Amino acid sequence: MEVTSKTKGEAIVIYLNGELTTTNSPEAQTEINEVLESAKCKLVVINVENVDFIASTGLRIILALGKKLEESGTELVVCSANPTNKSVFKMAGFSRLFKIFDTEEEALKLT
């Protein structure tokens, strides 16, 4: 799992690449927290366009991140999920917790 990020205006886009599995979820969570540690933003976009697989532990780190950001007044959204991952988010109830956008550009319109 590779985690990269870009600041775009008042948003930070976090790009996840690879598989978000039980094995690498803790490392991914650490990397995401490091990106956001000193960042001041209104919106965090998790771009999952290049995520091939999301395990339940991967869902948990996104859920925990959303709760943490909500406490600080920052919104978390997900974008660019392939049909399989979009189905996983929907079955897990994430579509009721977070906005899920088809594209990064749509997500960034929230800023």
GIKA-V809612 format. One record per pair of residues at least 4 apart in sequence whose C-alpha atoms are under 7 Angstrom apart, sorted by sequence separation. I is the first residue (numbers start at 1). J is the second residue. D is the distance in Angstrom with one decimal. If there is no record, write none. Layout:
BEGIN
i->{I;I}
j->{J;J}
d->{D;D}
END
This chain:
BEGIN
i->{7;8;20;21;24;25;26;27;28;29;30;31;32;33;54;55;56;57;58;59;60;61;62;63;64;65;66;67;68;69;70;81;82;83;84;85;86;87;88;89;90;93;94;95;103;104;105;7;20;54;69;70;81;89;90;95;101;6;7;69;89;101;5;6;69;5;6;5;4;5;66;3;4;3;4;3;2;3;1;2;1;2;1;1;1;77;78;79;80;81;76;77;78;79;80;1;77;78;79;80;79;80;3;79;1;3;79;12;11;10;11;12;13;14;15;16;43;44;45;46;47;48;49;10;11;12;13;14;15;16;18;19;25;29;42;43;44;45;46;47;48;49;10;11;12;13;14;15;17;18;19;20;21;22;25;41;42;43;44;45;46;47;48;49;13;16;17;18;19;20;21;45;16;19;20;22;21;21;20;47;45;43;11;10}
j->{11;12;24;25;28;29;30;31;32;33;34;35;36;37;58;59;60;61;62;63;64;65;66;67;68;69;70;71;72;73;74;85;86;87;88;89;90;91;92;93;94;97;98;99;107;108;109;12;25;59;74;75;86;94;95;100;106;12;13;75;95;107;12;13;76;13;14;14;14;15;76;14;15;15;16;16;16;17;16;17;17;18;18;19;20;98;99;100;101;102;98;99;100;101;102;24;100;101;102;103;103;104;28;104;28;31;107;41;41;41;42;43;44;45;46;47;74;75;76;77;78;79;80;42;43;44;45;46;47;48;50;51;57;61;74;75;76;77;78;79;80;81;43;44;45;46;47;48;50;51;52;53;54;55;58;74;75;76;77;78;79;80;81;82;47;50;51;52;53;54;55;79;51;54;55;57;57;58;58;104;107;111;111;111}
d->{5.9;6.0;6.3;5.6;6.2;6.0;6.3;6.3;6.1;6.1;6.2;6.4;6.4;5.7;5.6;6.6;6.3;6.5;6.6;6.2;6.0;6.0;6.1;6.4;6.2;6.1;6.0;6.4;6.9;6.3;5.4;5.6;6.0;6.1;6.4;6.2;6.2;6.1;6.1;6.3;5.7;6.9;5.8;6.2;6.6;6.2;6.6;4.5;5.8;6.8;5.0;6.1;5.3;5.0;5.3;6.4;6.3;5.8;6.3;6.4;6.3;5.8;6.8;5.3;6.9;5.5;6.7;4.4;5.9;5.8;5.6;6.9;5.2;5.7;6.8;5.0;5.9;6.5;6.9;5.0;5.6;6.6;4.8;5.7;6.3;5.5;6.4;5.5;6.5;6.8;6.6;5.1;4.8;4.6;4.9;6.6;5.9;6.3;5.6;4.9;5.5;6.4;6.6;5.6;6.9;6.7;6.6;6.8;5.4;5.1;6.0;6.5;5.9;6.1;6.2;6.3;5.5;6.2;5.9;6.2;6.0;6.3;4.7;5.8;4.7;5.0;4.6;4.9;4.9;5.5;6.2;5.6;6.3;6.2;4.8;4.8;4.8;5.0;4.7;4.9;5.7;5.3;6.7;5.7;6.2;6.0;5.9;6.4;4.8;4.8;5.3;6.0;6.1;6.4;5.5;6.8;6.3;6.0;6.4;5.6;6.2;5.9;5.4;6.5;6.7;6.5;5.1;5.7;4.8;4.8;5.0;6.9;6.2;6.2;6.1;5.5;6.7;6.2;5.3;7.0;7.0;6.8;6.8;6.3}
END
